[in-house]
Amino acid sequence: MNLPFDKVAAAWLPQVQLRYLAGVRCRSDVVAILTGEKAWVTWPAEIDEVWQALLPCPECEFYEERDHSWYRLGRRLPALEFPPKGEPKSLDAILFPAPAQSVLPPVLSSVAVRLQLVADDRVRPTSALRCSIAYLQEWADSATGKELADCQAAYCGELVVLRGGRLPGIPTAERFWGKRVWMPLGFCPEPNLPESAVRAAAEVSPDELLLLTQNGAEAIPEGLFAPVTRAGVQLLRRR
């Protein structure tokens, strides 16, 4: 049984719909004439994959050739306006009108930028504080068990760093804000980089916190932090 499309060998469709023929663009026997916003596409009638690819195409008209004239599919009178005037072009020249050329990415020059702390008047929550062990003991002697349990401490020499949800109000303590990068309250980084970029520049490991001051940067391992107890603070003081 012959299908209605078994003699179809041309199509009249909008040029933007030529993308439906991307799968056959490398065939030399499938050509198109571009005129206005339309395209006249022809191919050997025995190539089914062309008209099958165009079936979903909106506004596509199919044609078959009889006695050297073109007839719209299902019509008895010839379409005298076809084929249109123009130079037939292969589809690969239309869908890719110029040879592909490899382009190297631009060479980016890196310029060293000095990271510094500048004054900032934004109000930020305190994430950590640093004070001497002596001042920490004064607070610990009068703090409640709940206040002690809310804090963790890491010490180095005569100084101790506290973090927690409810930090003590030690007047002489340095206070810091931030999540994984701690900076003094009242200051922010310049340039204003995200914490991930600052940490990458400082080359700290994932299990370290970065503390920035006007004097430089310090990496504090997470493993140094321990719960605060009165006995522990007293032991640090004796050391």
JONOR-V82105 format. One record per residue. N is the residue number from 1. OMEGA is omega as a letter, one per 20 degrees, with the letter a starting at -180 (999 if undefined). D_LAST is the distance of its C-alpha to the last C-alpha in Angstrom with 1 decimal. Layout:
((N & OMEGA & D_LAST) (N & OMEGA & D_LAST))
This chain:
((1 & r & 101.0) (2 & r & 100.4) (3 & r & 97.5) (4 & a & 98.1) (5 & a & 95.6) (6 & r & 97.2) (7 & r & 99.0) (8 & a & 96.4) (9 & r & 95.7) (10 & r & 94.5) (11 & r & 92.3) (12 & a & 92.2) (13 & r & 88.8) (14 & a & 86.4) (15 & a & 84.6) (16 & a & 81.2) (17 & r & 82.0) (18 & r & 82.4) (19 & r & 78.9) (20 & a & 80.3) (21 & a & 81.9) (22 & a & 78.7) (23 & a & 79.2) (24 & a & 82.6) (25 & a & 81.9) (26 & r & 82.2) (27 & a & 85.8) (28 & a & 88.4) (29 & r & 91.1) (30 & a & 89.3) (31 & a & 90.0) (32 & r & 89.9) (33 & a & 91.8) (34 & r & 89.8) (35 & a & 91.8) (36 & r & 90.4) (37 & a & 87.6) (38 & r & 89.3) (39 & r & 89.4) (40 & a & 92.3) (41 & r & 91.0) (42 & a & 93.3) (43 & r & 92.9) (44 & a & 95.2) (45 & a & 96.3) (46 & a & 95.1) (47 & a & 91.4) (48 & a & 90.2) (49 & r & 86.6) (50 & a & 87.3) (51 & r & 89.0) (52 & r & 86.6) (53 & a & 83.7) (54 & a & 85.5) (55 & r & 86.3) (56 & a & 83.2) (57 & r & 83.9) (58 & r & 85.1) (59 & r & 88.2) (60 & r & 89.3) (61 & a & 93.0) (62 & a & 94.3) (63 & r & 97.6) (64 & a & 99.8) (65 & r & 102.5) (66 & r & 106.1) (67 & r & 109.0) (68 & r & 106.8) (69 & a & 105.9) (70 & r & 102.7) (71 & r & 102.8) (72 & a & 100.0) (73 & r & 99.1) (74 & r & 101.6) (75 & r & 104.0) (76 & r & 107.6) (77 & a & 107.9) (78 & r & 106.3) (79 & a & 103.6) (80 & a & 105.4) (81 & a & 102.4) (82 & j & 100.6) (83 & r & 99.4) (84 & r & 98.2) (85 & r & 98.5) (86 & a & 95.7) (87 & r & 94.2) (88 & r & 92.7) (89 & r & 89.1) (90 & a & 87.0) (91 & a & 84.2) (92 & r & 81.5) (93 & a & 82.7) (94 & a & 82.5) (95 & r & 79.2) (96 & a & 77.6) (97 & r & 79.8) (98 & r & 77.9) (99 & r & 76.5) (100 & r & 72.8) (101 & r & 70.8) (102 & a & 67.3) (103 & r & 65.2) (104 & r & 61.9) (105 & r & 59.0) (106 & r & 58.3) (107 & a & 55.9) (108 & r & 52.9) (109 & r & 51.2) (110 & r & 47.5) (111 & a & 46.2) (112 & r & 42.6) (113 & a & 41.4) (114 & r & 38.4) (115 & a & 36.1) (116 & r & 34.9) (117 & r & 33.8) (118 & a & 36.5) (119 & a & 36.8) (120 & a & 37.8) (121 & r & 38.9) (122 & r & 38.9) (123 & a & 37.0) (124 & r & 34.6) (125 & r & 32.3) (126 & r & 28.5) (127 & a & 26.9) (128 & r & 23.3) (129 & r & 21.2) (130 & a & 18.3) (131 & r & 16.3) (132 & r & 13.1) (133 & r & 10.3) (134 & r & 11.6) (135 & r & 15.0) (136 & a & 14.2) (137 & r & 13.0) (138 & r & 16.3) (139 & a & 18.3) (140 & a & 16.8) (141 & a & 17.5) (142 & a & 21.2) (143 & r & 21.7) (144 & r & 24.0) (145 & r & 23.4) (146 & r & 25.7) (147 & r & 23.8) (148 & a & 20.5) (149 & a & 22.5) (150 & a & 24.1) (151 & r & 21.0) (152 & a & 18.9) (153 & r & 15.7) (154 & a & 14.4) (155 & r & 11.4) (156 & a & 11.3) (157 & a & 9.2) (158 & a & 9.4) (159 & r & 12.2) (160 & r & 13.1) (161 & r & 16.6) (162 & r & 18.4) (163 & r & 21.8) (164 & a & 24.3) (165 & r & 27.6) (166 & a & 26.6) (167 & a & 23.9) (168 & r & 22.8) (169 & r & 24.4) (170 & a & 21.6) (171 & a & 23.8) (172 & a & 21.6) (173 & r & 20.8) (174 & a & 22.5) (175 & a & 24.7) (176 & r & 26.2) (177 & r & 29.3) (178 & r & 30.6) (179 & r & 30.5) (180 & r & 29.3) (181 & a & 29.1) (182 & r & 27.1) (183 & a & 28.5) (184 & r & 28.0) (185 & a & 30.2) (186 & r & 33.4) (187 & r & 33.5) (188 & a & 35.2) (189 & r & 35.7) (190 & j & 38.7) (191 & a & 40.6) (192 & a & 40.0) (193 & r & 39.4) (194 & a & 38.5) (195 & a & 35.0) (196 & r & 36.3) (197 & r & 37.7) (198 & r & 34.5) (199 & r & 32.4) (200 & r & 35.1) (201 & a & 35.1) (202 & r & 31.3) (203 & r & 31.7) (204 & a & 28.9) (205 & a & 29.2) (206 & a & 30.2) (207 & r & 26.8) (208 & r & 25.0) (209 & a & 24.9) (210 & r & 25.9) (211 & a & 24.4) (212 & r & 26.7) (213 & r & 26.3) (214 & a & 28.5) (215 & r & 26.2) (216 & a & 26.6) (217 & r & 25.7) (218 & r & 22.6) (219 & a & 22.9) (220 & r & 20.4) (221 & r & 21.0) (222 & a & 21.9) (223 & r & 20.1) (224 & a & 16.6) (225 & r & 17.5) (226 & r & 16.8) (227 & a & 17.9) (228 & r & 16.1) (229 & r & 15.5) (230 & r & 14.4) (231 & r & 12.5) (232 & r & 10.8) (233 & r & 10.0) (234 & r & 8.8) (235 & r & 6.4) (236 & a & 5.1) (237 & a & 5.4) (238 & a & 3.8) (239 & 999 & 0.0))
